[in-house]
């Protein structure tokens, strides 16, 4: 790494950052994402992390939608961070004790695809996902976020082996190739039921207050947030508050040392 990159990285680590992301991006959520991106641009946030699912809930690869794929390429060219977000975003049966089953079924609504994934399955899905995003679509990818932020040890090992540079949990950004974690609490909403939406609006105010001093604060939007006016209004309030607090917008990629010099990950050749 050059001396200039080292100085830039050190300066970035001292800054108070705001990382905004849009999860569960696939052709069916394009309209919500467009709405979010346009709203953020009006607030001065012009680049975010976009978490793309290659085959949402078993659908055909998103590359079969040429207009959607071209739209994603345009966003990547504009500086948005394209992040691999699972493969199907859907889990098989959850095994283990009552806590395991509770987390895997109720907390995640059955979408914790990488929660209990074994190494062989993780390798296969990561490779297939990269083949779609980086290979077929030609998108620059350097990171991965597991659905529901749940990732097994085997899954993480395969992310490292694939050369990916970051993954995320609910509370941190994991710099995979450096084996280093950056504290980065997340503001996120739960929309599945009215009581969850009510609790979410209260919880995020408290959580933002608790984490006001965190060097990195993350705001994670999901498509369903824009189906509920009260949740959307709260989301915009939190974004504005973070900016008013002096935070500098960033993407996950921006948090990587030497980010500007990183080459996109290429799919591995089939064994």
Buried (B, 14 or more C-beta within 10 A) or exposed (E): EEEEBEEBBEEBEEBBBBBBBBBBBBBBBBEBBEEBBEBBEEBEBEBBBBBBBBBBEEBEBBBEBEEBBEBBBEBBEEEBBBBBBBBBBBBEEBEEEEEEEEBBBEBBBBBBBBBBBEBEBBBBBBBBBBBBBBBBBEBBBBBBBBBBBBBBEBBBBBBBBBBBBBBBBEBBBBBBBEEEBBEBBBBBBBBEEEEBBEEBBEBBBEBBEEBEEBBBBBBBBBBBBBEBEEBBEBBBBBBEBBBEEEBEBBBBBBBBBBBEEBEBBEBBEEE
